[in-house]
Amino acid sequence: MNLVMMKKKEKCLVTFNQIGFSLIEILMAILIISILVASVTPLIVASFNALGWAGKKSGELLDAQKKVELVAATREGMLVRNPDGTYSLVPLEEGTFPVHFPGGQESDVSGGVVSAGELQTFLALAPAIRLNPDALSEGYPPEAATVQVVGKNTHFSGHTSLVIKDKNGWTILGCSLSLTDPEHAAITLPAGPGLTNADGPYSVTVTTGSETARAMLQVALPVFVAVGKAKTGKETILVSSALQSGSEAAYWESREPGISSNCYGITFCGERTGGGLFVVVGDNGTILTLADGAGWMPQNSGLHRNAVLRGVAWGRPAENLLFVAVGEKGTDDKGTILTSSDGENWTPLNNENRLNGVTWGGNKFVAVGDKGTILTWTGEDGESWESQDPGLEPNQKNIALHGIAWSAGLNLFVAVGDKGTILTSTDGENWQSRTSGTTADLHGIVIR
């Protein structure tokens, strides 16, 4: 019986060893893990400390780099934070420094050294110029054609040369300058005709020996544009940007748009996407546009060559930009209306009577023409124009209306025509005749 029990105990012991660990084994494992953790922990702590130090150092270098870049951008100095939180400007240490090139070569280069913390860099002082003024408007007068050139780190001398080129690379002006001031010069631009918006911007390059500096000169659209009948076929349009005695233009330049048509109407829209736009209309169905950087461009009106356009205006019916030109078809005595959303692509509409003028005001277009014609359009009903009663006497029904204007301040339309006719309306629909005191034909009106 003892033998059997022993075998049973041995069997139980073997079974126990197969399904678990002994207490000694567990204690040994805990000891080994403790040793490993104790040996690795300092490495982990050191790694975290190194990461923190690297992050702090990167932040300091980044802050120093910002300060150095500030000096590179302004060339005036370096901002240094004071203990009270304010900043002081530390000048750049300028001078001539030896610069070592590959191959053992060394050369003295004018520049400056700037330091911020542990970061130090060298900035070569490249020559630069600025223009005063750096922008003109087309049609500038001769007295505005002088531009001052102010240099920085330049050495202007009797061997300095100047070149002005348009946006296409064509040389407009090239000359030698005899200068005594190393950083100041004055140049005279071409005038009568002068530089144009269509060919700008212009590059101005000043060279002294191996030293070269450049600047850009902008030319904006003209302030004034006048149109009229062509006597030579080449002087239909005048432009000016000269101001004298308030708003009186004292200097004008002629432009050659490449047409021989008489021009009768003009408008300027400053709200068009892509910049301002002048639109000119005239006989032969002529439509010309002048956009920023584009020059005078003829547009296709789709009208007969005998058509005459006498007026043009722009507005925003239903919040959409729209140009309207009016005149006569040229194939008969009927009138015509052209509409465009961009001033370039036009859609014609027919009208019973010839039209002479158009304006935008009170959220509607109002056009006037022969036989007392008055038309209004709000843009809310497609292409439909409504005829309005001009309020004329029966013996005045054949009077032609030539001009119309709108006053936002007075909330008033005013139309003028033959035999001293003056009509007024607050809504473009109900008109009253006013006494002018003259029987002369009136062809135009403007309201201040």
C-alpha positions, 0 to 999 in steps of 0.5 A: 500500500505504501508503494502505491501511495508513493507512486501516486505522489510521484505522479502528482508531482510530475503533473504539478511541474508541467502546469506552473512555475515553482516559487524559486523560478518566480523569484529569480524572474523578478530579480532579473527584471529588476536588474534590467529595469535598474540598468535601462532607467538611466538611459531612458531618463538621459534620452528624455533630457537630451530631447528636452535640451535639443528642443530648447536649443532648436527654439533658441536657434530658431529665434536667433535665425528670425533675428538674423533674417530681420537684419537681412531683410531690413539691413538696419539692425538686429532686434534684441530683447531687453530684460523689461520685455522691450526690444532694442535695435542693434546696428549691423557691424558693417565693413570689409571682410575677407571671404575664403573661396574654394581652392584657397582663394580669398577676397575682400567683400563689403558686408556685415556680420550679425550675431544672435546667440550662438548663431552668426552669419555674414551678409554681403551688402548688394547694391540696391536702388529705389525710385522716387516716385516709383509710379506714374499715371499715363499722360504725365506732364514734362515737369513730372518726368524727372525721377530720383534714383536713391542708391544703397551700397552703390558707387555712382560715378562718371562711368555710370550708365542707365537703361530703361526697358518695357515689359517686353524687353525693348529698350526705351532709354539708354544713356550714360550718367556723369555723377558725383554723388555715389548714392543719388541720381536724377533721370528724365523720362520720355515725355510727349508721348511718354511711357504708357500703361500698356507697355509697363511695368518698366525696369530701370537698371543702373550700372557702375563697372561690375555693380548693377542695381535694378528697380521697377517703375509702374505706369497706371491708366490715365486720369483723364480721357477725352474723345471726339471727331477725327480730322487726321484719323489718328488723333481721336483720343487724348489722355492726361494725368496732369492736375492744375487749379483743382481738377483742370487738366493742363497737359494732354497727349494724343493716342492713336487707337488705329481707327479713323472713326469719330468717337462720341461717348466714353465711360470708365468702370472701376468695379470690373474684375481684373481692373478698371476699363475705359469704353469708347463708342463712335461711328462705324459701330466703333467700340474701343476698350482700354484695360490695365496693361492691354492698351486700346483694343477694338471690339466687335459690335456686330453692327453695320459699318454705317451704324453710329453709337453715341452714348455708353454707360455701365451699371449693376442691374440685379447686382450684375455688371453691365455695359450699355451702348446706344445709337442708330443701326445705320441700315435704316432710321431705327435705333440700336442698344448694345449690352455687354457684361465685360465690355468686350462681347456685345449683344445688339437689340433693336429700338424704334427710334435713334438713341443719343444718350444713356445713364445709370442711376436709381438702379436702372438704365435710362436712355434718351433719343429722337422724337422725345424717346425715353427708355428705362430698364431695370435688368429684371425682365430680360432684354425688355426696355420700357418706353416712358412719356417725356411729358412734352407738349404736343408740338414738341413730340419730335424734339430730340433728346441728346443727353442725360445724367443722374444725381445720386445726391438729388435723386434726380434724372435730368435730360436735355435736348433741342430748343433748350429742352430740359426734363427732370424725373426722380424715377426715370418714368414720370417726367416734367418739363423745365424752363431753360430760358434758351432755344439753343439745342442742348447736347450734354449735361453733367451733375456735380 
